[in-house]
Amino acid sequence: TNMASGRDYPVECSGALETLKREGKGQVVLMGNISATLSAVESERLRGGGIPVLMGTETGLRALRHFTSYHFCPPALPRSSQVPLAAAARWTTLLAARKPGVLDADASFAMLADFGIPLAAWTATDDVEAAVRFADEAGYPVVAKIDAADLAHKSDIGGVVLGLDHAIAVRKAAAGLQALGLGKRLLVQKQLGGTELIVGMSTDPQFGPVFTVGAGGVFVEILHDAVLCMPGDAVTTILDKVKSLEVCKLLEGARGRRPADLPALAAAIAKFMDMGMALADRVQEIEINPLMVEGALIAAVDALVVLKQKAADA
């Protein structure tokens, strides 16, 4: 604020940005070289009006590069992409035929597997005895879940049963899940231990797909231990971001845990990101929570895939 003149230049700047936004004269973005100089109240007000506020030079320029690439460059996979082209073509076609909303767990797991994302051993079936045979072969304990379309949070309605350690327990859990009235389809998985991570993709209306990696499990919204990854991040960049997490202390072997293969974890996250970019025209959100990590083990044990209302939303 210029006290001598009585003029409040920051407010005038905000007003000018809002005028440009209102008149539709191109995309309007506010970027500050030093994040601390931007008013938190004013930043939130501008964001609420659809004007992105970018904090810091490096973060801001990276965001602008992604914005420009997403809106003005021909659609393309990131330069580092190792996505299987056959899988990308197959799932682009399959998802185009699906209705908007939450994808069923069976299809979600099959999609992840096709893109090379490591998974806990699993099967989907309507047959309780087939579920028991799978558990016998995979080894106990196992987890049983109801696989109902558009059911995002199964545990909220008792749709997940953990720690099934013999055939009788599997039969009892399967009968209880099918009695919920949400269908007969069951997803049965090998139950795994380890450090829980979350790996997610969301779609920003202006910047397109963005990716998050952090501490996962039921406390994900409490711990707030996460980093943002951008499309095209090199595996070494992803690895550095994973190492910056507080949860990485557990991954590195704290409290007697087996040290995780962090380079392999970063490579798996890169595959997830490549998959998200390959399917961005149809997919609004993907979340693996948790991704279990212990020693050489890396395995997704739950997945949420949300499809866009229509392909034109991309």
Disulfide bonds with the S-S distance in Angstrom:
none
